[in-house]
Amino acid sequence: MNSTSSHHGSQNRSNSSSAVDADKVLKKEKGFMVFGLKSYIKSLEMAKGHRKSAGEYRYTVDADAAFARIVLASDGSVVEGTERTRQQWAAIGKPARLASIALRATKDELEALTSDRIEYTFDVVTGVAYLTAKGVRLHGDTDKPYGSTIADWAKVGQPIEQSLFQQLTAAREWGNKTAEEVTRNKMIKYGVIRKPKADEAA
């Protein structure tokens, strides 16, 4: 009898943990989707010559988050080709987010070494991504050439993100509050994690 009940118990636990996993996957996918939508809006604005948002576009997501699209803020009409599934938008957002992390981290690194202001650009419509200094595109050097696409920079972004999470975990385990704060601030700056709500209100 006992073995049966313990078997049921473990089955229930695995069912509930798989539900939690499914929720986590959905939450991540929604996050990637939103990043994809926001990045696509930026690309549309860049194509019109706007470096800063003119508020011309916005995105809308269905209540069940199965579909999303970009609409004109003026009349709510859907921008052609942007009615897509959550998975399609997430497939745009995931590499764009990693590329953005790599571009921001490299910009930060370079600005610590030079007085030049470094700017980064990534365009999910064309797939290009690069850094510039004084309007000139940077190509890195032979040891560390810079990529020219979102896919290139996404490969760089993944280990940066992993390393920062490892540093944060290590700082917590050692109880090193200073290192924890420095790493967390870096992660917020690079777009690895979001700024806590309380900070935004302050």
Short mmCIF file of the C-alpha atoms (twelve columns), coordinates in Angstrom:
data_MODEL
# 
_entry.id   MODEL 
# 
loop_
_atom_site.group_PDB 
_atom_site.id 
_atom_site.type_symbol 
_atom_site.label_atom_id 
_atom_site.label_alt_id 
_atom_site.label_comp_id 
_atom_site.label_asym_id 
_atom_site.label_seq_id 
_atom_site.Cartn_x 
_atom_site.Cartn_y 
_atom_site.Cartn_z 
_atom_site.pdbx_PDB_model_num 
ATOM 1   C CA . MET A 1   0.000  0.000  0.000   1 
ATOM 2   C CA . ASN A 2   2.717  2.402  1.023   1 
ATOM 3   C CA . SER A 3   4.650  1.930  -2.205  1 
ATOM 4   C CA . THR A 4   1.485  2.731  -4.211  1 
ATOM 5   C CA . SER A 5   0.781  5.925  -2.293  1 
ATOM 6   C CA . SER A 6   4.394  7.073  -2.527  1 
ATOM 7   C CA . HIS A 7   4.300  6.378  -6.264  1 
ATOM 8   C CA . HIS A 8   1.175  8.551  -6.589  1 
ATOM 9   C CA . GLY A 9   2.824  11.221 -4.465  1 
ATOM 10  C CA . SER A 10  5.891  11.360 -6.692  1 
ATOM 11  C CA . GLN A 11  3.643  11.378 -9.768  1 
ATOM 12  C CA . ASN A 12  1.720  14.356 -8.388  1 
ATOM 13  C CA . ARG A 13  4.987  16.119 -7.593  1 
ATOM 14  C CA . SER A 14  6.305  15.549 -11.114 1 
ATOM 15  C CA . ASN A 15  2.985  16.760 -12.563 1 
ATOM 16  C CA . SER A 16  3.088  19.943 -10.495 1 
ATOM 17  C CA . SER A 17  6.774  20.543 -11.283 1 
ATOM 18  C CA . SER A 18  6.113  20.085 -15.012 1 
ATOM 19  C CA . ALA A 19  3.284  22.645 -14.694 1 
ATOM 20  C CA . VAL A 20  5.734  25.047 -13.041 1 
ATOM 21  C CA . ASP A 21  8.255  24.382 -15.829 1 
ATOM 22  C CA . ALA A 22  5.573  25.039 -18.460 1 
ATOM 23  C CA . ASP A 23  4.720  28.336 -16.712 1 
ATOM 24  C CA . LYS A 24  8.404  29.300 -16.690 1 
ATOM 25  C CA . VAL A 25  8.748  28.504 -20.397 1 
ATOM 26  C CA . LEU A 26  5.619  30.540 -21.172 1 
ATOM 27  C CA . LYS A 27  6.840  33.483 -19.074 1 
ATOM 28  C CA . LYS A 28  10.242 33.409 -20.839 1 
ATOM 29  C CA . GLU A 29  8.595  33.135 -24.244 1 
ATOM 30  C CA . LYS A 30  6.344  36.118 -23.460 1 
ATOM 31  C CA . GLY A 31  9.432  38.105 -22.420 1 
ATOM 32  C CA . PHE A 32  11.217 37.259 -25.682 1 
ATOM 33  C CA . MET A 33  8.039  38.102 -27.623 1 
ATOM 34  C CA . VAL A 34  7.801  41.578 -26.051 1 
ATOM 35  C CA . PHE A 35  11.512 42.193 -26.718 1 
ATOM 36  C CA . GLY A 36  10.927 41.165 -30.340 1 
ATOM 37  C CA . LEU A 37  7.946  43.496 -30.698 1 
ATOM 38  C CA . LYS A 38  9.759  46.472 -29.131 1 
ATOM 39  C CA . SER A 39  12.858 45.830 -31.261 1 
ATOM 40  C CA . TYR A 40  10.746 45.597 -34.418 1 
ATOM 41  C CA . ILE A 41  9.129  48.959 -33.598 1 
ATOM 42  C CA . LYS A 42  12.630 50.449 -33.181 1 
ATOM 43  C CA . SER A 43  13.597 49.043 -36.593 1 
ATOM 44  C CA . LEU A 44  10.512 50.569 -38.232 1 
ATOM 45  C CA . GLU A 45  11.364 53.923 -36.648 1 
ATOM 46  C CA . MET A 46  15.018 53.695 -37.709 1 
ATOM 47  C CA . ALA A 47  13.906 53.006 -41.284 1 
ATOM 48  C CA . LYS A 48  12.100 56.353 -41.141 1 
ATOM 49  C CA . GLY A 49  15.222 58.089 -39.857 1 
ATOM 50  C CA . HIS A 50  14.127 58.388 -36.209 1 
ATOM 51  C CA . ARG A 51  16.885 57.747 -33.674 1 
ATOM 52  C CA . LYS A 52  14.359 58.234 -30.874 1 
ATOM 53  C CA . SER A 53  10.801 56.968 -30.716 1 
ATOM 54  C CA . ALA A 54  8.235  59.232 -32.311 1 
ATOM 55  C CA . GLY A 55  5.405  57.172 -30.788 1 
ATOM 56  C CA . GLU A 56  4.095  56.270 -34.216 1 
ATOM 57  C CA . TYR A 57  3.802  52.549 -33.500 1 
ATOM 58  C CA . ARG A 58  2.706  50.382 -30.607 1 
ATOM 59  C CA . TYR A 59  2.171  46.679 -30.132 1 
ATOM 60  C CA . THR A 60  -0.884 44.746 -28.979 1 
ATOM 61  C CA . VAL A 61  -0.934 41.212 -27.564 1 
ATOM 62  C CA . ASP A 62  -3.974 38.921 -27.355 1 
ATOM 63  C CA . ALA A 63  -5.240 38.121 -23.830 1 
ATOM 64  C CA . ASP A 64  -3.924 34.546 -24.103 1 
ATOM 65  C CA . ALA A 65  -0.640 35.838 -25.622 1 
ATOM 66  C CA . ALA A 66  -1.005 33.444 -28.577 1 
ATOM 67  C CA . PHE A 67  -0.780 36.245 -31.168 1 
ATOM 68  C CA . ALA A 68  0.622  39.787 -31.246 1 
ATOM 69  C CA . ARG A 69  1.018  42.513 -33.805 1 
ATOM 70  C CA . ILE A 70  2.297  46.067 -34.332 1 
ATOM 71  C CA . VAL A 71  -0.269 48.770 -35.015 1 
ATOM 72  C CA . LEU A 72  -0.212 52.429 -35.999 1 
ATOM 73  C CA . ALA A 73  -0.841 54.522 -32.903 1 
ATOM 74  C CA . SER A 74  -2.921 56.964 -34.958 1 
ATOM 75  C CA . ASP A 75  -5.684 54.594 -36.114 1 
ATOM 76  C CA . GLY A 76  -4.874 51.153 -34.683 1 
ATOM 77  C CA . SER A 77  -4.425 49.597 -38.125 1 
ATOM 78  C CA . VAL A 78  -2.091 46.579 -38.225 1 
ATOM 79  C CA . VAL A 79  1.310  47.103 -39.851 1 
ATOM 80  C CA . GLU A 80  1.556  44.684 -42.766 1 
ATOM 81  C CA . GLY A 81  3.366  41.429 -41.986 1 
ATOM 82  C CA . THR A 82  3.374  41.893 -38.199 1 
ATOM 83  C CA . GLU A 83  0.418  39.674 -37.216 1 
ATOM 84  C CA . ARG A 84  2.438  36.776 -35.818 1 
ATOM 85  C CA . THR A 85  2.314  34.040 -33.190 1 
ATOM 86  C CA . ARG A 86  3.982  34.339 -29.798 1 
ATOM 87  C CA . GLN A 87  6.573  31.772 -30.922 1 
ATOM 88  C CA . GLN A 88  7.373  33.759 -34.074 1 
ATOM 89  C CA . TRP A 89  7.885  36.977 -32.114 1 
ATOM 90  C CA . ALA A 90  9.900  35.123 -29.449 1 
ATOM 91  C CA . ALA A 91  12.173 33.730 -32.187 1 
ATOM 92  C CA . ILE A 92  12.953 37.348 -33.148 1 
ATOM 93  C CA . GLY A 93  13.261 38.589 -29.574 1 
ATOM 94  C CA . LYS A 94  15.505 35.891 -28.114 1 
ATOM 95  C CA . PRO A 95  18.607 36.439 -30.318 1 
ATOM 96  C CA . ALA A 96  17.957 40.212 -30.378 1 
ATOM 97  C CA . ARG A 97  18.041 40.295 -26.558 1 
ATOM 98  C CA . LEU A 98  21.329 38.340 -26.437 1 
ATOM 99  C CA . ALA A 99  22.818 40.579 -29.149 1 
ATOM 100 C CA . SER A 100 21.721 43.644 -27.184 1 
ATOM 101 C CA . ILE A 101 23.477 42.305 -24.044 1 
ATOM 102 C CA . ALA A 102 26.713 41.749 -26.009 1 
ATOM 103 C CA . LEU A 103 26.550 45.172 -27.685 1 
ATOM 104 C CA . ARG A 104 25.913 46.981 -24.388 1 
ATOM 105 C CA . ALA A 105 28.667 45.050 -22.572 1 
ATOM 106 C CA . THR A 106 31.198 45.715 -25.363 1 
ATOM 107 C CA . LYS A 107 30.188 49.402 -25.524 1 
ATOM 108 C CA . ASP A 108 30.754 49.635 -21.742 1 
ATOM 109 C CA . GLU A 109 34.152 47.921 -22.069 1 
ATOM 110 C CA . LEU A 110 35.263 50.249 -24.879 1 
ATOM 111 C CA . GLU A 111 34.029 53.420 -23.171 1 
ATOM 112 C CA . ALA A 112 36.160 52.511 -20.139 1 
ATOM 113 C CA . LEU A 113 39.228 52.553 -22.427 1 
ATOM 114 C CA . THR A 114 38.479 55.596 -24.588 1 
ATOM 115 C CA . SER A 115 36.960 59.046 -24.302 1 
ATOM 116 C CA . ASP A 116 34.888 58.365 -27.430 1 
ATOM 117 C CA . ARG A 117 31.170 57.838 -27.105 1 
ATOM 118 C CA . ILE A 118 30.318 54.395 -28.447 1 
ATOM 119 C CA . GLU A 119 26.893 53.727 -29.919 1 
ATOM 120 C CA . TYR A 120 25.278 50.445 -30.824 1 
ATOM 121 C CA . THR A 121 22.651 49.590 -33.406 1 
ATOM 122 C CA . PHE A 122 20.701 46.422 -34.023 1 
ATOM 123 C CA . ASP A 123 17.907 46.069 -36.537 1 
ATOM 124 C CA . VAL A 124 15.656 42.991 -36.355 1 
ATOM 125 C CA . VAL A 125 14.154 43.732 -39.781 1 
ATOM 126 C CA . THR A 126 17.494 43.651 -41.630 1 
ATOM 127 C CA . GLY A 127 19.353 41.482 -39.081 1 
ATOM 128 C CA . VAL A 128 22.340 43.854 -38.856 1 
ATOM 129 C CA . ALA A 129 24.044 44.773 -35.576 1 
ATOM 130 C CA . TYR A 130 27.163 46.875 -34.991 1 
ATOM 131 C CA . LEU A 131 29.009 49.411 -32.843 1 
ATOM 132 C CA . THR A 132 30.093 52.872 -33.960 1 
ATOM 133 C CA . ALA A 133 32.434 55.565 -32.634 1 
ATOM 134 C CA . LYS A 134 31.980 59.076 -34.035 1 
ATOM 135 C CA . GLY A 135 29.707 57.619 -36.686 1 
ATOM 136 C CA . VAL A 136 32.342 55.127 -37.922 1 
ATOM 137 C CA . ARG A 137 31.565 51.423 -37.682 1 
ATOM 138 C CA . LEU A 138 33.930 49.449 -35.431 1 
ATOM 139 C CA . HIS A 139 35.256 46.089 -36.619 1 
ATOM 140 C CA . GLY A 140 37.293 45.058 -33.569 1 
ATOM 141 C CA . ASP A 141 40.729 43.539 -34.175 1 
ATOM 142 C CA . THR A 142 42.130 40.272 -35.497 1 
ATOM 143 C CA . ASP A 143 42.002 38.625 -32.051 1 
ATOM 144 C CA . LYS A 144 38.475 39.800 -31.394 1 
ATOM 145 C CA . PRO A 145 36.627 40.812 -34.561 1 
ATOM 146 C CA . TYR A 146 33.191 42.316 -34.041 1 
ATOM 147 C CA . GLY A 147 30.206 40.740 -35.728 1 
ATOM 148 C CA . SER A 148 27.947 42.551 -38.142 1 
ATOM 149 C CA . THR A 149 24.702 40.652 -37.530 1 
ATOM 150 C CA . ILE A 150 22.329 39.981 -34.652 1 
ATOM 151 C CA . ALA A 151 23.191 36.272 -34.945 1 
ATOM 152 C CA . ASP A 152 26.934 37.078 -34.529 1 
ATOM 153 C CA . TRP A 153 26.388 39.234 -31.455 1 
ATOM 154 C CA . ALA A 154 23.850 36.802 -29.933 1 
ATOM 155 C CA . LYS A 155 26.633 34.170 -29.775 1 
ATOM 156 C CA . VAL A 156 28.726 36.649 -27.776 1 
ATOM 157 C CA . GLY A 157 25.794 37.609 -25.543 1 
ATOM 158 C CA . GLN A 158 25.012 34.125 -24.287 1 
ATOM 159 C CA . PRO A 159 28.306 33.508 -22.395 1 
ATOM 160 C CA . ILE A 160 28.226 37.093 -21.047 1 
ATOM 161 C CA . GLU A 161 24.766 36.481 -19.578 1 
ATOM 162 C CA . GLN A 162 25.792 33.102 -18.123 1 
ATOM 163 C CA . SER A 163 28.956 34.559 -16.594 1 
ATOM 164 C CA . LEU A 164 27.039 37.408 -14.928 1 
ATOM 165 C CA . PHE A 165 24.512 34.998 -13.388 1 
ATOM 166 C CA . GLN A 166 27.411 32.861 -12.090 1 
ATOM 167 C CA . GLN A 167 29.085 35.947 -10.591 1 
ATOM 168 C CA . LEU A 168 25.808 36.974 -8.930  1 
ATOM 169 C CA . THR A 169 25.296 33.490 -7.452  1 
ATOM 170 C CA . ALA A 170 28.893 33.361 -6.201  1 
ATOM 171 C CA . ALA A 171 28.603 36.813 -4.587  1 
ATOM 172 C CA . ARG A 172 25.390 35.742 -2.809  1 
ATOM 173 C CA . GLU A 173 26.928 32.470 -1.620  1 
ATOM 174 C CA . TRP A 174 29.943 34.319 -0.216  1 
ATOM 175 C CA . GLY A 175 27.682 36.945 1.327   1 
ATOM 176 C CA . ASN A 176 29.618 39.656 -0.509  1 
ATOM 177 C CA . LYS A 177 27.014 42.438 -0.712  1 
ATOM 178 C CA . THR A 178 29.300 44.844 -2.605  1 
ATOM 179 C CA . ALA A 179 30.104 42.335 -5.360  1 
ATOM 180 C CA . GLU A 180 26.431 41.354 -5.506  1 
ATOM 181 C CA . GLU A 181 25.354 44.980 -5.968  1 
ATOM 182 C CA . VAL A 182 28.035 45.725 -8.586  1 
ATOM 183 C CA . THR A 183 27.105 42.612 -10.591 1 
ATOM 184 C CA . ARG A 184 23.361 43.284 -10.317 1 
ATOM 185 C CA . ASN A 185 23.812 46.893 -11.499 1 
ATOM 186 C CA . LYS A 186 25.865 45.634 -14.452 1 
ATOM 187 C CA . MET A 187 23.130 43.110 -15.298 1 
ATOM 188 C CA . ILE A 188 20.488 45.863 -15.242 1 
ATOM 189 C CA . LYS A 189 22.714 48.129 -17.383 1 
ATOM 190 C CA . TYR A 190 23.232 45.387 -19.997 1 
ATOM 191 C CA . GLY A 191 19.568 44.380 -20.023 1 
ATOM 192 C CA . VAL A 192 20.131 40.918 -18.506 1 
ATOM 193 C CA . ILE A 193 17.621 41.598 -15.736 1 
ATOM 194 C CA . ARG A 194 15.061 44.325 -15.202 1 
ATOM 195 C CA . LYS A 195 15.400 47.104 -12.694 1 
ATOM 196 C CA . PRO A 196 13.323 46.289 -9.586  1 
ATOM 197 C CA . LYS A 197 9.957  48.062 -9.481  1 
ATOM 198 C CA . ALA A 198 10.815 49.965 -6.291  1 
ATOM 199 C CA . ASP A 199 13.869 51.484 -8.029  1 
ATOM 200 C CA . GLU A 200 11.725 52.630 -10.937 1 
ATOM 201 C CA . ALA A 201 9.336  54.402 -8.583  1 
ATOM 202 C CA . ALA A 202 12.185 56.064 -6.680  1 
# 
